[in-house]
């Protein structure tokens, strides 16, 4: 059995909203929306990877809170796992792989074209947003 590569995603919550990031690359994903994040590097925990990826992609410091149950297949050999997270410092900016960010209220969540594999995690994040309201 081959080891799967874990990709972490952040359901970054703040002010009753969820942060969405629009992909600028690769071309087949460009223009669609996702939860920011990236691959877990060798020797790194998923939570540390999430903190690193948010620093690299958005220029912020964030704290992982809880894992949203489930995992979702990406390309062969890759699986997506998502954590809720809260912003500790900084203002998110699209630094890598994204050209736009949006803070979405629960009523706006489905106004963007989410990547298919992110939809179940977004639904999980929405439940957490609603529970906080």
C-alpha positions in Angstrom: 0.0 0.0 0.0 1.4 3.4 -1.0 1.6 6.3 1.4 -0.9 9.1 0.6 0.3 12.6 0.5 -1.8 14.8 2.8 -2.8 18.2 1.7 -4.2 20.4 4.5 -6.8 23.1 4.0 -7.8 25.9 6.4 -11.4 26.9 7.1 -10.2 30.2 8.4 -13.0 31.7 10.4 -13.4 35.3 11.6 -16.2 37.6 12.4 -18.8 35.1 11.5 -17.2 34.6 8.0 -15.1 32.0 6.1 -12.1 33.0 4.0 -12.2 31.7 0.4 -9.2 31.9 -2.0 -9.5 32.0 -5.8 -6.8 29.9 -7.6 -4.6 31.5 -10.1 -2.7 28.3 -10.9 -2.5 25.7 -12.2 -4.5 26.5 -15.4 -7.0 23.7 -14.9 -7.9 25.1 -11.4 -7.6 28.8 -12.1 -10.7 30.9 -11.4 -12.2 28.4 -8.9 -12.3 28.8 -5.2 -10.8 26.8 -2.4 -9.8 26.8 1.3 -6.2 27.9 1.4 -3.5 25.4 2.4 -1.0 22.9 0.9 1.1 19.8 1.2 2.4 18.4 4.5 6.2 18.2 4.2 8.1 15.2 5.4 8.5 15.3 9.2 5.9 17.9 9.6 2.6 17.5 11.4 -0.6 18.6 9.5 -1.2 21.4 12.0 2.3 22.8 11.6 1.9 22.5 7.8 -1.3 24.5 8.0 0.4 27.3 10.0 3.3 27.3 7.5 1.1 27.3 4.4 -1.1 30.2 5.7 2.1 32.2 6.4 3.4 31.5 2.9 0.2 31.8 0.9 -1.6 34.6 2.9 1.1 36.3 5.0 -0.8 35.6 8.3 -0.3 33.8 11.5 -3.2 31.5 12.4 -4.0 28.8 14.9 -5.5 25.4 13.9 -8.6 24.7 16.0 -10.4 21.4 15.1 -10.3 19.0 12.2 -13.4 18.8 10.1 -14.3 15.1 10.0 -13.5 13.3 6.8 -10.9 13.4 4.0 -11.4 13.9 0.3 -9.4 12.5 -2.6 -7.5 14.9 -4.8 -5.3 13.8 -7.7 -4.1 10.2 -7.4 -2.1 9.7 -4.2 -3.3 12.9 -2.6 -5.9 13.4 0.1 -7.4 16.7 1.5 -7.9 17.1 5.3 -9.3 20.4 6.6 -9.0 22.2 10.0 -10.9 25.2 11.2 -8.5 27.9 12.1 -8.5 31.4 13.6 -6.5 34.4 12.6 -3.9 35.5 15.2 -2.2 38.3 13.3 -1.9 39.9 9.9 -4.4 40.7 7.1 -4.7 37.9 4.5 -3.3 38.8 1.1 -3.1 36.5 -2.0 0.7 35.9 -2.1 1.0 32.5 -3.7 -1.3 30.5 -6.1 -4.3 32.9 -5.6 -5.4 36.1 -7.1 -8.3 37.1 -4.9 -9.5 36.4 -1.4 -13.1 36.9 0.0 -14.5 36.7 3.5 -17.9 35.1 3.0 -20.8 35.2 5.4 -23.0 32.1 5.7 -25.4 33.6 3.2 -22.6 34.2 0.6 -20.8 30.8 0.9 -22.3 29.4 -2.3 -21.8 32.6 -4.3 -18.3 31.4 -5.4 -17.4 28.4 -7.6 -15.7 26.1 -5.1 -13.4 23.3 -6.2 -15.4 20.0 -6.0 -13.2 18.4 -3.4 -13.5 21.5 -1.1 -17.4 21.4 -1.0 -17.8 18.8 1.8 -15.2 20.7 3.9 -16.9 24.0 3.2 -20.2 22.4 4.4 -18.5 21.3 7.6 -17.1 24.8 8.1 -20.5 26.3 7.5 -22.0 24.2 10.3 -19.3 25.6 12.6 -20.0 29.2 11.5 -23.8 28.7 12.1 -23.1 27.2 15.5 -21.0 30.2 16.5 -23.7 32.7 15.4 
